[in-house]
């Protein structure tokens, strides 16, 4: 057995690795050059833990609530309000990311939901 490994099981699992490589494997921390050059490490294409990350998730949850309300056949107005706020959030995220597909999809959806809300509160639009 090698002196490098404190735990004999480490030697069994990783017979050709040094101790620092084992630590990287256990904690899932990778060197920057390894992240850059690896095809096996999942890299998110979107920012994490900035304002867009929070708006994205809150908006997604609101849209899922709207869809659940629609599926459960609750009053349509709740579906429209949750969807409207969620679409505004996603429009904001699209603007931050400069993603035209997200912007166009959500601006149109927001406009349609706004028409639905105005029709509900004011009658025929």
C-alpha positions as CSV (number, residue, x, y, z in Angstrom):
1,X,0.0,0.0,0.0
2,X,1.1,3.5,-0.7
3,X,1.9,6.1,2.0
4,X,0.0,8.8,0.0
5,X,-3.4,7.4,0.9
6,X,-4.8,7.6,4.4
7,X,-7.7,5.4,3.7
8,X,-6.9,2.0,2.1
9,X,-10.3,2.1,0.3
10,X,-9.1,5.2,-1.6
11,X,-6.3,3.1,-3.1
12,X,-8.9,0.5,-4.2
13,X,-11.2,3.1,-5.8
14,X,-8.5,5.2,-7.4
15,X,-5.3,3.1,-7.8
16,X,-3.5,5.6,-10.1
17,X,-4.5,8.9,-8.6
18,X,-2.7,11.2,-6.2
19,X,-4.3,12.3,-2.9
20,X,-5.1,15.9,-4.2
21,X,-6.9,14.4,-7.2
22,X,-9.0,12.2,-4.9
23,X,-10.0,15.3,-2.9
24,X,-11.1,17.0,-6.1
25,X,-13.2,13.9,-6.9
26,X,-14.9,13.7,-3.5
27,X,-15.7,17.4,-3.3
28,X,-16.6,17.9,-7.0
29,X,-14.3,20.9,-7.2
30,X,-12.3,21.2,-10.4
31,X,-9.4,23.3,-11.6
32,X,-10.4,26.2,-13.9
33,X,-8.5,24.8,-16.8
34,X,-10.2,21.4,-16.3
35,X,-13.6,23.0,-16.4
36,X,-12.8,24.9,-19.5
37,X,-11.4,21.9,-21.4
38,X,-13.7,19.1,-20.1
39,X,-16.7,17.6,-22.0
40,X,-17.8,15.7,-19.0
41,X,-18.3,18.5,-16.5
42,X,-21.8,20.1,-16.8
43,X,-21.5,23.8,-17.4
44,X,-24.7,26.0,-17.2
45,X,-25.0,28.4,-20.1
46,X,-26.9,30.9,-17.9
47,X,-25.6,33.1,-15.0
48,X,-26.0,31.7,-11.5
49,X,-27.1,33.6,-8.4
50,X,-27.4,37.1,-10.0
51,X,-30.6,39.0,-10.3
52,X,-31.6,37.2,-13.5
53,X,-31.3,33.8,-11.8
54,X,-33.7,34.8,-9.1
55,X,-36.2,36.5,-11.5
56,X,-36.0,33.4,-13.8
57,X,-36.9,31.0,-11.1
58,X,-39.6,33.1,-9.5
59,X,-41.2,33.8,-12.9
60,X,-41.0,30.1,-13.8
61,X,-42.8,29.1,-10.5
62,X,-45.5,31.8,-11.2
63,X,-46.1,30.4,-14.7
64,X,-46.3,26.9,-13.3
65,X,-48.8,28.1,-10.7
66,X,-50.8,29.7,-13.6
67,X,-50.8,26.5,-15.5
68,X,-51.9,24.5,-12.4
69,X,-54.8,26.9,-11.8
70,X,-55.8,26.5,-15.5
71,X,-55.6,22.7,-15.3
72,X,-57.6,22.6,-12.0
73,X,-60.3,24.7,-13.6
74,X,-60.2,27.5,-11.1
75,X,-61.4,31.0,-12.1
76,X,-59.5,32.2,-15.2
77,X,-58.5,35.5,-13.7
78,X,-56.0,33.9,-11.3
79,X,-54.4,32.1,-14.1
80,X,-54.1,35.3,-16.1
81,X,-52.6,37.3,-13.2
82,X,-50.0,34.7,-12.2
83,X,-49.1,34.2,-15.9
84,X,-48.9,37.9,-16.6
85,X,-46.5,38.5,-13.7
86,X,-44.4,35.5,-14.7
87,X,-44.2,36.7,-18.3
88,X,-43.1,40.1,-17.2
89,X,-40.3,38.5,-15.2
90,X,-39.2,36.4,-18.2
91,X,-39.3,39.4,-20.4
92,X,-36.9,41.2,-18.0
93,X,-34.6,38.1,-18.0
94,X,-34.6,38.1,-21.8
95,X,-33.6,41.8,-21.8
96,X,-30.8,41.1,-19.3
97,X,-29.5,38.2,-21.4
98,X,-30.1,40.0,-24.7
99,X,-32.0,37.0,-25.9
100,X,-34.4,38.0,-28.6
101,X,-36.3,34.7,-28.7
102,X,-37.1,35.0,-25.0
103,X,-38.0,38.7,-25.3
104,X,-40.3,38.2,-28.3
105,X,-42.1,35.2,-26.8
106,X,-42.8,36.8,-23.5
107,X,-43.6,40.3,-24.8
108,X,-46.3,38.8,-27.0
109,X,-47.6,36.5,-24.2
110,X,-47.6,39.5,-21.8
111,X,-49.6,41.6,-24.3
112,X,-52.1,38.8,-24.8
113,X,-52.6,38.3,-21.1
114,X,-52.9,42.1,-20.6
115,X,-55.7,42.1,-23.2
116,X,-57.4,39.3,-21.3
117,X,-57.1,41.2,-18.0
118,X,-58.4,44.4,-19.5
119,X,-61.3,42.5,-21.1
120,X,-62.1,40.9,-17.8
121,X,-62.1,44.2,-15.8
122,X,-63.5,46.6,-18.5
123,X,-65.6,44.3,-20.6
124,X,-65.0,44.0,-24.4
125,X,-61.6,45.4,-25.4
